Amino acid sequence: MIVLQDALRDYLELRHNLGYKLADAERLLPRFVAWLEDTGESHVTVTNALLWCQLPKVPPGSTVWPRRMTAVRGFARYLSGIDPVTQVPPLGLLPSRQRRRAPFLYTDANVLALMRQADDSLGPRLPGATYRTLIGLLAATGLRIGEAIRLDRSDIDWVEGDLLIRDSKFGKSRHVPLQAGTVAALHTYATRRDHLHRKPGTASFFVTVTGKRLLYPTVQGVFRTLCSEAGIGVGAARGPRLHDLRHTFAVTTLIGWYRGGVDVHAHLAFLSTYLGHRDPRFTYWYLSAAPELLALAAERLERRPDRQGN
């Protein structure tokens, strides 16, 4: 008989070695295995998988149950190779009905207001400078917040003017070229940071007032406060989120391409690579993310020669 705890350890180690992040699996599967052991189960079956996945009561539309089942299904596939009694839950048992929420699209004025609010609320020294520069970088490049706060000082090529994004989502790395103004803003921040922390205690590019690397929960909380204090998103059906700076960058880029007469579909692969998407279909989602984009796409379609006269 297999020992589930040992099998789980081997499974997670194998997946890590293959480059997977496994955020859900590392959090959920130890709970699943512990529950199996507590209930006297020694094998994964469709019945006990379904029962465990549906234990927490969740509101309609929640992704908790499907995400649990996805994690369990992956583990069960692994177990089936070493334990013939294992049952792999089929696809579709707990389908996700989640729809991607429409992004809050920031205007240039919104971004500038948030950067000014960082100075006003956090002070003109390091905290304000850190968040002002971080917000500006996210808006200018469309980086994920995790990619930005993981940046080390050595990840910026001041000569070439680009960033090295190391081991990001799906284990991929990429180079992100920067505009001259963005490089100048990062250099200004780095100068102030080094003046206040002459003996750095971390390799991180962005640091806290005590010189440590920023933490995502803290950044998220500070950002929400800045939005509230600056009056960003007041009355909006969907409130602003930190990740919406990335969405705004993508949508603004596509709108610029449409207005400039660029062949958008031919260039989407470039935007997909720049953003670090695993598959171009995730970039195509942005074509329906804003009414203006839909209108521009429809207008472009109507101007196609094969549509004339229809």
C-alpha positions, -999 to +999 in steps of 0.1 A: +000+000+000+013+034-009+019+061+017+000+092+005+022+117+023+053+103+006+036+101-028+025+138-024+060+149-016+074+131-046+046+145-069+052+181-059+090+177-062+086+162-097+063+190-108+086+217-094+115+201-113+095+204-145+091+242-139+055+244-125+047+269-098+019+248-082+006+275-060-029+258-056-015+223-055+010+231-027-017+247-006-046+223-013-032+188-017-017+185+018-052+193+032-067+167+009-042+140+019-046+148+056-084+146+052-080+112+034-059+099+063-083+113+089-112+095+073-094+062+069-091+064+031-059+050+016-066+056-021-080+085-042-114+077-057-139+097-076-163+096-046-138+108-020-124+135-044-159+149-050-168+148-013-136+167-003-138+192-031-174+202-021-169+203+017-167+241+020-199+260+012-192+286-014-214+313-032-226+307-067-199+313-093-171+306-070-141+288-084-131+271-051-146+236-060-132+235-096-098+246-084-098+219-057-108+193-083-081+204-107-054+200-080-068+166-070-071+154-106-034+161-113-023+143-082-046+113-090-031+110-125+003+107-109-009+082-084-025+060-110+009+052-123+020+037-090-013+027-075-037+008-098-066+012-074-065+050-078-094+065-097-088+097-117-118+121-115-130+128-151-131+163-165-164+181-162-174+169-127-171+204-112-168+227-142-159+263-136-185+289-146-163+318-138-161+346-164-132+370-165-144+402-150-141+433-171-110+453-161-110+487-146-092+508-172-071+536-158-068+569-176-034+587-177-049+612-152-057+583-129-022+570-130-007+604-124-031+610-095-021+577-079+016+586-082+010+620-066-010+604-039+019+581-031+040+612-023+012+629-004+003+599+017+036+581+022+059+611+023+085+625-001+113+601+011+116+564+003+080+550+009+065+576-014+092+572-040+090+534-040+052+533-046+053+562-071+079+545-091+064+511-088+030+523-100+046+542-129+065+511-139+034+488-139+015+514-160+044+518-185+052+481-190+022+460-181+044+439-157+027+416-132+030+430-097+049+398-087+074+403-115+080+439-104+086+433-067+109+403-075+132+426-096+167+426-084+191+455-090+211+433-114+180+427-135+181+462-150+204+468-180+210+505-178+229+506-211+204+486-232+174+499-213+156+467-205+145+445-177+152+408-172+121+391-158+134+359-143+115+327-137+081+343-139+047+326-144+050+291-159+087+292-152+095+315-181+120+344-183+120+372-208+135+406-215+112+437-214+125+468-233+118+501-216+112+536-230+139+562-221+116+580-197+109+548-178+147+542-175+152+577-162+125+573-136+140+540-124+174+556-122+161+585-102+145+561-077+177+539-075+198+570-067+174+580-039+172+544-026+210+540-025+214+574-008+191+563+020+204+527+022+241+529+016+245+493+028+217+473+011+204+444+030+187+428+000+193+425-038+158+438-044+153+468-066+122+481-049+126+482-011+106+492+020+117+520+044+137+494+063+155+482+031+136+449+027+119+435-004+082+445-008+056+419+000+025+415-022-002+417+005+013+449+018+016+464-017-020+454-024-032+471+008-013+503+002-025+505-034-062+501-023-057+529+002-041+552-024-070+546-048-095+554-021-076+586-010-072+597-047-108+591-054-100+566-082-129+543-092-156+562-072-189+551-085-174+524-108-193+492-112-160+473-108-135+488-084-098+493-094-074+465-088-036+465-089-036+439-117-058+463-138-027+484-145-015+454-166-049+452-183-049+489-190-015+487-206-026+459-230-059+476-239-042+509-245-016+493-267-042+476-288-063+508-291-031+526-303-025+499-329-060+501-343-059+539-345-025+538-361-036+513-388-014+485-375-024+449-385-034+440-349-038+403-354-004+400-370+011+419-340-007+401-312+020+375-309+045+403-301+023+417-274+017+381-260+055+376-258+060+410-242+034+404-215+047+369-208+015+351-218+018+313-221-006+313-251-017+340-275-053+332-267-049+349-234-039+381-252-069+378-276-092+382-245-082+419-245-100+424-278-133+422-259-121+439-227-132+474-236-161+489-256-138+511-276-117+482-287-148+463-299-159+494-318-125+498-335-124+461-343-158+462-359-149+493-379-118+477-392-138+446-401-163+466-421-135+483-441-122+450-453-125+446-491-143+413-488-170+430-467-177+459-491-211+458-507-225+433-482 
